[in-house]
Amino acid sequence: MFYNNPGWISMKENQTIDTLASLPNLGDVLAKKLAVAGITGYDDLVSLGSVEVTLKIRDGVDPGACYNMLYAIEGAIRGVRWHTIHKEQRSQLKKEFDHAAGH
C-alpha cells in the first residue's frame, strides 16, 4: 500500500508517529511514512540503518524516496540536523544506497 492514501491510523500508530516526529529531521509526514513502513521507534532506525530504512520506505510506501530522505534519517539516528553530516559521509551514504538499490 503506497502512502498517498494513508487511511485510518490507529492510536498506536499515532503514538509511533509522535515519537518519531520528535527526532531531528523527522516531521509528521516522514514519521507517518516510517510508521507505515513498520518502523516503530528509534531502536528500529538504529538496528536497520538509514539505507535499509529508506529502501523500506521507497519499496513499500513512497517510490519517490530520495537522498535527502536518506540524509534526514541518518541525521535522526545521529541526533543531528542532516545538514551537519559531512559531505564525504553523505557521499558514502549515497553510494551505499545506490548499491543496495541495485543501481
N, C-alpha and C positions, 0 to 999 in steps of 0.2 A: 504494500500500500504506500503510495507516494504521499508526501507531506501536503500537497496542495489542497487536500480536503481532510483536515485532522479529525473532524467529527467530535464525538463526545470524549471528554477527558475525565478519567476517574479522579477521586480525591488523592489517591496515592500518586498518580502521575502528576497531579498538580503540585504536590509536595516535592516530588523529584525535580520538577521544573523550577520551583522556587529555590531549591538548594543549588542546583546547577547554575542558575542565573546569578547567584551571589558570587560566583567565581569571576576573576578578571577576564574580560573579553567576551563573556558568555551572557548575552542579553536573553530576553524572553524567547525570541524567535529561534536562536541557536539552541537554547536549553530545551525547547519543545522538540526540535529535530533530534537532539540527543536522546530524549526520553522515548520518542517513537522508535528510535534505533535500538532501544533496550539498554541504554546507558543510564544507570540509576544513581550514580554519585561519583564523587572524586576518586574513590578507590577503583572504579571501573575505568576511568580515564587513565589512571596511572598504570594499571595492570595491562591494559590493551595498548596504550601508547597513542600518540596523536595520529600517526599514519593509519593504524588499523581503525581507529575511531572514525576518522574522516572517510575512509573507504566504506565503512558500515553505513554512514550517512549517504554517501554517493550511491551505493548499490541498492539501498532499500528505502530511502526516504527522499533524497534530493539529488537527482542526477547532475545538478549544477554545482555540487560541492567543489570548492576551488582551493588554491594555495592559501588565500587569505583565511579561509576557514581552518585549514591545517595549522597555520601560524597562530590563530586565535586559540585553538585547542591546546597547542603546545604551550602557549603563554599561560593558559589556565592551569595546566599541570605544574608549571614552574612558579605560579603565583605572581606573574608579571604581565604588564601590557605587552602585546606581541611586538610592538614597535621597538622594544628594547632588546629583542633577540638579535644577536649579531648577524649581519648579512651572510657570513660564511656558514653559520648554523642554519639559517633559513634555506640557503642553497643546498645544504646537505639533506634537510628535511624534504625539499622538493625532489631531489634525486631519489631518496628512499620511497617517496610516494609514487613517483613515476615508475620505479622498478616494481613495486608491489602491485601497481595497477596494470602492469604489463605493457607499459609504453617504452 
